[in-house]
Amino acid sequence: MATTSFLIDSLSNGSGARLALGSTILVYLLAYNETSAPCVVMASVLATVYAALAGRCKTSLKALQIPYIRASNKFDFGCLFLGTWMDTLAVLCASGILARTLSMCLDAMTGGLARIMILGRNSPANEPWPDAIAVVVVFLVTGMFMLGLEHSKAFSLIMTLAMFGLNAILSAVSWWDGNAISWHETLLQPNGIHSLLTAIALLTFSFPSDYPMQRIGWQRFTGFFLITLVTISLLLASGCLTTILRYREIENYVAVPLFNILDENNFHKLVPAAACLLMLTTAGAFLELFPELYGIIVKFATSEWRILSKQISYESADSGNPVLAVFIGGSLCAMLAFACPLQNLSHTLAASHLSAILFRSFYLLYAPFRPKFIQQNNSESSLSYSRLTTVPLVTSASSSRLKRSLWNLNITKQATSKKPKAKPRNKQEVEKEWLLLGEPTSPCPQRETKDVESTILSDGEPPPSDFEYPDKFENSDTDTSTDIDAIVDEYRQKVKVTTAGALDRTSRVPTIASWRVTIFAIVVIFLGVALTLAGIFMHWAPAAFTGAIGVFIISLMMCLIPKHTGNVINVSPILSCSVIFLGIILFASCASYSWPAVVFWLISGLILLIRCDNICCSCLNQTSIVNEQLIPSVSAKTGITTTTIRIPRPPKGIVTIPHRVNGNR
């Protein structure tokens, strides 16, 4: 029961909305407008593999400390920020697609009267543009969340029941009027492998972006259950469409192909029912996905990221929701739903989602191989520093017997050798020597000064010295060893001690030389990806296979390069290289309709990041201003110029603040 509730919680946190978007909207758009239905079936299987790899990469970044990364390395923080920034665009496009579909469902439920009354009779029936109903829907949902609407599992329950109804209608139509003719035709239509890659790119958003990191019982397999559920849903929908649809070229892009499919197969009476079920599905998915949108905006305003102003994350006292973040997310979503065509929205959704995966995978690829500390080792130098003795050592007979040479031989004491007299040195020389060598091993030899106050307060005997201490506490070695043995035995009963291996083995850590090799390997990987892309789009198979094999070989060789293994990042370079290789290829397949939006969003994110690093973070998050004055002073004795840092103390007593400041402005 606990595993089932945990799985339901995972589905209601955004994974269910992605599943509904993929199985009820994206599959229909691909099978009706982009490619053939059998191609969508194959794309669903291949998208499962890529989504599992990408989800593994994102899940491994959950334990990262963003404030530490921000303070230590700006480039790492920039990669992680751009990944989250592209996730914002992906969720924004998904919300716009849901709003457009919801407006089409409302129009179909009224028989097309809503579209005619708003846009006129000459407006296109396949996809109304501009979509005024979608704007009304987005503003309505935004207002509800600003007034205090919270995310509830009831939305997920309504969405799930409506999805079952849609699958039942599609299965009934497929059983009643279906055939397998489409499997006997050309599967990859119209552009061969390019159509398959486009379908894979669009279906990757249907899978969960990350998976819960639970290691207790059956909860360890939650990610596997989620991936299996999404795959079965996609295969069921696309498999039913293979028996109904046959590929043909479409002049105008159809926003909701389900209604056209029912009309073409003489199921006109099911259109209102299908529109009602699709409206419930999209409404539940939109209410589940919209909190994720303004949640990312709130994340950027927290002290962990410090990208936006803190006022954006403030929650209203009446509603309990961040009103400014909700308004920003709703405004951006309304603009996309109003003006952006659905084909551009779907391709931008895929491109932005793949871009976020690429940024995270690139960070996982180079971060473990970068040395944390760069030290310049001068092996040719033989200089060494040691603490000079200030007091002559008095050797006794017992100490001379303990002294041994390098070869473990006794040293004979020479009576004729004379000890040199120690030259007296002033206190300043000793302090300079300590500054050079570090903290001294023995206290500074100073003159004994009698403290009058301590002499008066000490009415007993003086404290024992270090030499008298062992004489006062005469504990036998047998008692001490017995106590230690008892503690060790008790500790061994509770803790299992394991050894790491032979003592002569040393861990390999990254160095400057290994880091340069890693950079060269990453450059070769990107060159191999470029060669593969050229081979795919130029229909030159040898080039494509050569680039893929080269990337695979380099990823295997990177496993031999020293890297940090004890940190939170524990991803194989083979996995990171595979995700980058496949992600760039999939991104190129859907970039024709989406590259302007992706480039614009990426540049805006870079500007926001640079502006925050230089201006905003120093002024928005400054809680207190400390006025530090640097006052140069010259010592009269030594003539050395020093700098004193004076920090003003807070005023004592009652502080009166004048209500009005007189003076010329």
DOFI-305919 format. One record per residue (C-alpha): z, y, x. Coordinates in steps of 0.25 Angstrom, whole numbers, padded with zeros to 4 digits, always signed. Example, Ala and Ser with C-alpha at 12.3 -4.5 7.8 and 13.67 -1.06 7.14 Angstrom:
+0031-0018+0049/+0029-0004+0055/
This chain:
+0000+0000+0000/+0003+0009+0011/-0011+0007+0018/-0018+0010+0005/-0010+0023+0003/-0013+0027+0017/-0028+0024+0015/-0028+0032+0002/-0021+0044+0009/-0032+0043+0020/-0043+0043+0010/-0037+0055+0002/-0036+0064+0015/-0051+0066+0016/-0057+0053+0018/-0059+0050+0004/-0067+0063+0002/-0076+0059+0014/-0078+0046+0008/-0082+0052-0006/-0091+0062+0001/-0099+0051+0008/-0100+0040-0002/-0103+0049-0014/-0111+0061-0008/-0116+0058+0006/-0121+0044+0003/-0129+0049-0009/-0135+0061-0001/-0140+0052+0010/-0146+0041+0002/-0153+0051-0007/-0157+0063+0002/-0156+0059+0016/-0160+0044+0019/-0160+0031+0012/-0149+0023+0006/-0149+0011+0016/-0149+0021+0027/-0136+0027+0021/-0130+0013+0021/-0133+0011+0036/-0127+0025+0038/-0114+0022+0031/-0112+0010+0041/-0115+0018+0053/-0107+0030+0049/-0095+0021+0047/-0096+0018+0062/-0097+0032+0067/-0086+0037+0057/-0076+0026+0063/-0079+0031+0077/-0078+0046+0073/-0065+0043+0065/-0059+0036+0077/-0062+0049+0086/-0056+0058+0076/-0043+0050+0074/-0040+0049+0089/-0039+0065+0089/-0027+0065+0078/-0017+0065+0089/-0022+0077+0097/-0013+0089+0099/-0023+0101+0095/-0013+0112+0100/-0012+0105+0114/-0027+0103+0115/-0029+0118+0111/-0020+0122+0122/-0025+0113+0133/-0040+0112+0131/-0049+0122+0122/-0061+0113+0123/-0054+0101+0117/-0048+0110+0106/-0062+0115+0104/-0068+0101+0102/-0057+0097+0092/-0058+0110+0085/-0073+0109+0083/-0071+0095+0078/-0062+0100+0067/-0070+0112+0064/-0083+0103+0062/-0074+0094+0053/-0071+0107+0044/-0086+0109+0042/-0088+0094+0038/-0077+0095+0028/-0083+0108+0023/-0097+0102+0021/-0091+0090+0014/-0083+0099+0005/-0096+0107+0002/-0104+0094-0001/-0093+0089-0011/-0093+0103-0018/-0109+0103-0019/-0108+0088-0025/-0097+0092-0034/-0105+0104-0040/-0117+0095-0042/-0108+0085-0050/-0104+0096-0059/-0118+0100-0061/-0122+0086-0064/-0111+0085-0074/-0116+0097-0082/-0130+0092-0081/-0135+0103-0072/-0131+0114-0081/-0121+0120-0070/-0132+0121-0060/-0141+0127-0070/-0131+0138-0075/-0127+0142-0061/-0140+0141-0053/-0151+0141-0064/-0161+0130-0068/-0169+0131-0055/-0158+0127-0046/-0160+0114-0039/-0154+0102-0046/-0152+0093-0033/-0143+0103-0026/-0140+0117-0032/-0139+0128-0022/-0131+0136-0021/-0121+0128-0027/-0111+0137-0035/-0104+0126-0041/-0100+0120-0028/-0094+0134-0024/-0086+0134-0037/-0081+0120-0034/-0076+0124-0020/-0069+0136-0025/-0062+0129-0036/-0057+0118-0026/-0053+0129-0016/-0045+0136-0027/-0038+0124-0031/-0034+0121-0017/-0029+0135-0015/-0021+0135-0027/-0014+0122-0022/-0022+0110-0025/-0018+0099-0015/-0025+0087-0010/-0022+0075-0019/-0025+0060-0019/-0029+0062-0033/-0042+0068-0028/-0045+0056-0020/-0042+0047-0031/-0052+0054-0041/-0062+0054-0029/-0061+0039-0027/-0062+0035-0042/-0074+0044-0043/-0081+0038-0031/-0078+0024-0037/-0086+0029-0050/-0097+0034-0042/-0099+0021-0034/-0098+0013-0047/-0110+0022-0053/-0118+0020-0040/-0115+0005-0040/-0119+0003-0054/-0132+0011-0052/-0135+0003-0040/-0132-0011-0047/-0140-0007-0059/-0153-0001-0053/-0152-0004-0038/-0161-0011-0028/-0162-0014-0013/-0176-0008-0011/-0171+0003-0002/-0167-0007+0008/-0181-0012+0010/-0186+0002+0014/-0184+0010+0026/-0169+0011+0028/-0168+0024+0037/-0176+0034+0029/-0181+0045+0031/-0179+0047+0046/-0174+0034+0051/-0162+0034+0060/-0161+0049+0058/-0158+0047+0043/-0148+0036+0047/-0140+0046+0056/-0140+0057+0046/-0134+0047+0036/-0123+0043+0046/-0120+0057+0049/-0118+0061+0034/-0109+0049+0031/-0100+0050+0043/-0092+0061+0035/-0089+0050+0024/-0079+0043+0034/-0065+0048+0037/-0064+0058+0048/-0051+0052+0054/-0043+0040+0051/-0027+0039+0050/-0020+0035+0063/-0011+0024+0057/-0007+0012+0065/+0002+0005+0055/-0003-0007+0047/-0015-0006+0039/-0016+0009+0041/-0022+0007+0054/-0035+0002+0047/-0035+0015+0038/-0047+0020+0045/-0055+0007+0044/-0052+0007+0029/-0057+0021+0027/-0070+0018+0035/-0072+0005+0027/-0070+0012+0014/-0080+0024+0017/-0090+0014+0022/-0090+0005+0010/-0091+0017+0001/-0103+0022+0009/-0110+0009+0009/-0107+0007-0006/-0113+0020-0010/-0125+0019+0000/-0128+0004-0004/-0129+0007-0019/-0138+0019-0016/-0148+0009-0008/-0150+0002-0021/-0153+0014-0029/-0160+0024-0019/-0173+0023-0012/-0176+0033-0001/-0186+0045-0005/-0187+0059+0000/-0179+0069-0007/-0185+0084-0008/-0172+0090-0012/-0158+0086-0007/-0150+0081-0019/-0135+0085-0019/-0130+0073-0027/-0140+0061-0027/-0131+0053-0036/-0136+0060-0048/-0150+0058-0044/-0148+0043-0042/-0143+0041-0055/-0154+0049-0062/-0165+0041-0054/-0159+0028-0058/-0158+0032-0073/-0143+0033-0073/-0143+0047-0079/-0130+0045-0088/-0122+0042-0075/-0125+0056-0069/-0113+0063-0076/-0103+0052-0073/-0108+0051-0058/-0107+0067-0057/-0093+0066-0063/-0088+0055-0053/-0095+0062-0041/-0088+0075-0045/-0075+0069-0045/-0078+0062-0031/-0083+0075-0025/-0071+0083-0031/-0061+0073-0026/-0067+0073-0012/-0068+0088-0012/-0054+0090-0015/-0050+0080-0004/-0059+0086+0006/-0056+0101+0004/-0042+0100+0009/-0047+0094+0022/-0056+0106+0023/-0045+0117+0022/-0036+0108+0030/-0045+0109+0042/-0045+0124+0041/-0029+0124+0040/-0029+0115+0052/-0037+0126+0060/-0026+0136+0056/-0014+0128+0061/-0007+0130+0074/-0013+0117+0079/-0027+0122+0079/-0025+0138+0078/-0040+0141+0075/-0038+0148+0062/-0027+0158+0057/-0014+0152+0053/-0015+0160+0039/-0026+0150+0035/-0016+0138+0035/-0005+0145+0027/-0002+0138+0014/-0001+0146+0001/+0013+0146-0005/+0008+0143-0019/-0002+0133-0017/+0002+0127-0003/-0012+0126+0002/-0019+0134+0013/-0026+0144+0004/-0034+0151+0015/-0039+0138+0021/-0043+0132+0007/-0050+0145+0005/-0058+0145+0018/-0062+0130+0016/-0066+0133+0001/-0074+0145+0005/-0082+0137+0016/-0084+0125+0007/-0089+0134-0004/-0100+0141+0005/-0105+0127+0009/-0105+0122-0005/-0112+0134-0010/-0124+0136+0000/-0126+0124+0009/-0135+0113+0004/-0130+0099+0003/-0139+0093+0013/-0134+0103+0024/-0120+0101+0019/-0120+0086+0021/-0127+0087+0035/-0117+0097+0039/-0106+0088+0035/-0111+0077+0044/-0114+0086+0056/-0101+0093+0056/-0093+0080+0054/-0101+0074+0066/-0098+0087+0074/-0083+0085+0072/-0084+0071+0077/-0092+0075+0089/-0082+0085+0093/-0070+0076+0092/-0078+0064+0099/-0082+0073+0111/-0067+0077+0113/-0063+0063+0113/-0074+0060+0123/-0070+0070+0134/-0055+0072+0132/-0050+0059+0138/-0058+0061+0150/-0054+0075+0154/-0043+0076+0164/-0031+0083+0159/-0027+0089+0173/-0037+0094+0184/-0030+0093+0197/-0036+0096+0210/-0032+0086+0220/-0033+0090+0235/-0032+0077+0242/-0036+0083+0256/-0024+0092+0256/-0011+0087+0263/-0002+0098+0260/+0012+0094+0254/+0024+0102+0251/+0038+0098+0252/+0052+0104+0250/+0057+0110+0263/+0072+0107+0266/+0081+0119+0266/+0094+0112+0270/+0095+0102+0282/+0098+0088+0277/+0110+0081+0283/+0108+0067+0285/+0119+0057+0285/+0119+0042+0290/+0118+0037+0276/+0105+0045+0273/+0099+0042+0287/+0100+0027+0284/+0093+0029+0270/+0081+0037+0277/+0069+0028+0280/+0056+0031+0286/+0042+0028+0280/+0042+0013+0285/+0056+0011+0280/+0063+0012+0293/+0076+0018+0297/+0076+0032+0303/+0084+0033+0315/+0092+0046+0316/+0090+0054+0328/+0101+0062+0334/+0093+0071+0343/+0085+0077+0331/+0090+0090+0327/+0089+0096+0313/+0082+0109+0312/+0090+0120+0306/+0086+0124+0292/+0080+0138+0292/+0087+0146+0281/+0077+0151+0270/+0079+0161+0260/+0079+0158+0245/+0065+0164+0243/+0058+0154+0252/+0065+0142+0245/+0060+0147+0232/+0046+0149+0236/+0046+0135+0242/+0051+0130+0228/+0040+0137+0221/+0030+0130+0230/+0036+0116+0229/+0041+0116+0215/+0055+0113+0211/+0064+0110+0223/+0071+0096+0224/+0084+0103+0228/+0091+0115+0223/+0089+0128+0231/+0100+0130+0242/+0108+0142+0238/+0121+0147+0242/+0133+0143+0234/+0138+0155+0225/+0151+0153+0218/+0150+0157+0204/+0163+0164+0199/+0161+0160+0185/+0159+0145+0187/+0170+0145+0197/+0180+0151+0186/+0175+0142+0175/+0176+0129+0183/+0190+0125+0183/+0189+0111+0187/+0183+0104+0199/+0169+0107+0203/+0158+0098+0198/+0155+0086+0207/+0143+0087+0216/+0131+0077+0217/+0138+0069+0228/+0151+0067+0221/+0144+0063+0208/+0141+0048+0211/+0155+0046+0216/+0162+0050+0204/+0154+0041+0194/+0155+0027+0201/+0146+0018+0192/+0142+0005+0197/+0128+0001+0198/+0131-0011+0189/+0135-0003+0177/+0123+0006+0178/+0113-0005+0180/+0119-0012+0168/+0118+0000+0159/+0104+0002+0163/+0100-0013+0161/+0106-0012+0147/+0098+0000+0144/+0085-0006+0149/+0087-0019+0142/+0089-0011+0129/+0077-0003+0131/+0068-0015+0134/+0072-0022+0121/+0066-0010+0114/+0054-0006+0122/+0043-0015+0127/+0040-0010+0141/+0025-0012+0146/+0019-0009+0159/+0005-0002+0160/+0000-0011+0171/+0000-0011+0186/+0006+0001+0193/-0005+0003+0202/-0015+0007+0191/-0017+0021+0188/-0022+0028+0175/-0035+0035+0177/-0035+0049+0172/-0047+0058+0171/-0051+0067+0183/-0060+0078+0186/-0071+0068+0191/-0069+0059+0178/-0070+0071+0170/-0083+0075+0176/-0088+0061+0174/-0084+0062+0159/-0092+0075+0157/-0104+0069+0163/-0103+0057+0154/-0101+0066+0142/-0114+0074+0145/-0121+0060+0147/-0117+0056+0133/-0122+0068+0127/-0135+0067+0134/-0136+0053+0129/-0133+0057+0115/-0144+0068+0116/-0154+0057+0121/-0150+0048+0109/-0153+0059+0099/-0166+0062+0105/-0170+0048+0104/-0166+0047+0090/-0173+0059+0085/-0185+0057+0093/-0186+0042+0089/-0185+0038+0103/-0176+0025+0104/-0175+0023+0119/-0169+0037+0121/-0159+0035+0109/-0155+0022+0115/-0154+0027+0129/-0145+0038+0125/-0136+0029+0116/-0134+0019+0128/-0131+0030+0138/-0120+0036+0129/-0114+0022+0127/-0114+0019+0142/-0108+0033+0145/-0097+0031+0135/-0094+0017+0142/-0093+0024+0155/-0083+0035+0150/-0073+0024+0147/-0072+0022+0162/-0069+0037+0165/-0054+0040+0166/-0048+0046+0154/-0034+0049+0148/-0030+0037+0140/-0015+0041+0136/-0019+0053+0127/-0021+0053+0112/-0036+0052+0113/-0040+0037+0114/-0054+0036+0111/-0064+0028+0119/-0076+0037+0125/-0086+0026+0119/-0081+0030+0105/-0082+0045+0108/-0096+0044+0114/-0100+0035+0102/-0095+0046+0092/-0102+0057+0100/-0115+0049+0101/-0116+0045+0086/-0111+0059+0082/-0121+0067+0089/-0132+0058+0084/-0127+0059+0069/-0125+0074+0071/-0140+0076+0075/-0145+0068+0063/-0138+0078+0053/-0139+0091+0061/-0153+0096+0055/-0146+0101+0042/-0132+0104+0048/-0133+0110+0062/-0133+0125+0058/-0120+0123+0050/-0114+0115+0061/-0117+0125+0072/-0112+0136+0064/-0099+0129+0061/-0097+0125+0076/-0100+0139+0081/-0090+0145+0071/-0079+0135+0076/-0082+0138+0090/-0080+0153+0087/-0068+0150+0080/-0062+0142+0091/-0065+0152+0102/-0060+0164+0093/-0047+0156+0091/-0045+0153+0105/-0047+0167+0110/-0041+0176+0099/-0035+0169+0086/-0025+0160+0092/-0018+0171+0100/-0017+0180+0088/-0015+0171+0076/-0005+0161+0081/+0003+0172+0089/+0017+0171+0083/+0024+0180+0093/+0020+0191+0103/+0027+0191+0116/+0025+0204+0124/+0025+0200+0139/+0026+0212+0149/+0022+0209+0163/+0030+0219+0172/+0027+0219+0187/+0039+0220+0196/+0041+0221+0211/+0052+0215+0218/+0059+0224+0227/+0064+0214+0237/+0051+0206+0239/+0041+0215+0235/+0034+0204+0227/+0027+0209+0214/+0031+0200+0202/+0028+0200+0187/+0039+0200+0177/+0037+0195+0162/+0046+0202+0153/+0047+0197+0138/+0054+0207+0129/+0066+0201+0122/+0068+0202+0107/+0076+0215+0103/+0091+0213+0101/+0098+0218+0089/+0092+0224+0076/+0077+0227+0077/+0072+0238+0068/+0058+0239+0065/+0053+0253+0061/+0045+0254+0047/+0036+0264+0052/+0030+0267+0066/+0028+0282+0069/+0018+0286+0078/+0003+0289+0079/-0007+0278+0076/
